[in-house]
């Protein structure tokens, strides 16, 4: 399983603050959005789950 970020991302940076091992804010098409980095998602599962819960627009889920 891999986390994914959908188009509703508002670029707030919460996911990166919670789990910087997996999420990074980047400028894409003149928008700052979260992108998923290559990482050991299994090891970081709890932090990814926390980022999913903390996302204010529910833009993150498991693939």
C-alpha positions as CSV (number, residue, x, y, z in Angstrom):
1,X,0.0,0.0,0.0
2,X,1.1,3.5,-0.8
3,X,-0.4,6.8,0.4
4,X,-1.8,9.1,-2.3
5,X,-2.7,12.8,-2.3
6,X,-5.7,13.8,-4.4
7,X,-6.5,17.1,-6.1
8,X,-8.3,18.6,-3.1
9,X,-4.9,19.3,-1.4
10,X,-4.7,22.9,-0.3
11,X,-1.0,22.9,0.5
12,X,-1.4,23.5,4.2
13,X,1.7,21.5,5.1
14,X,0.1,19.5,7.9
15,X,1.0,16.1,6.4
16,X,4.7,17.2,6.0
17,X,4.8,18.4,9.6
18,X,3.3,15.1,10.8
19,X,5.3,12.8,8.6
20,X,8.2,14.4,6.7
21,X,9.6,11.0,5.9
22,X,6.7,10.5,3.4
23,X,5.2,13.9,2.5
24,X,6.9,17.0,1.0
25,X,5.4,20.2,-0.1
26,X,6.2,21.1,-3.7
27,X,5.3,23.7,-6.3
28,X,3.2,21.9,-9.0
29,X,1.5,23.9,-11.8
30,X,1.7,27.2,-9.8
31,X,0.2,25.5,-6.7
32,X,1.9,24.3,-3.5
33,X,0.7,20.8,-2.9
34,X,1.8,17.7,-1.0
35,X,3.6,15.0,-2.8
36,X,4.4,11.5,-1.6
37,X,8.1,10.7,-1.4
38,X,9.7,7.3,-1.9
39,X,9.9,5.9,1.6
40,X,9.2,2.8,3.6
41,X,5.4,3.3,3.9
42,X,5.0,0.2,6.2
43,X,7.5,1.5,8.7
44,X,5.8,5.0,8.6
45,X,2.2,3.6,8.6
46,X,1.3,5.1,12.0
47,X,2.5,8.5,11.0
48,X,0.8,8.3,7.6
49,X,-2.4,7.4,9.3
50,X,-2.0,10.4,11.6
51,X,-1.4,12.6,8.5
52,X,-4.6,11.2,6.9
53,X,-6.6,12.0,10.0
54,X,-5.0,15.5,10.4
55,X,-5.6,16.6,6.8
56,X,-8.2,19.4,6.9
57,X,-9.6,18.5,3.4
58,X,-9.2,14.8,3.5
59,X,-6.9,14.8,0.5
60,X,-4.8,11.8,1.7
61,X,-5.7,8.1,1.6
62,X,-4.1,4.7,1.1
63,X,-4.0,3.5,-2.5
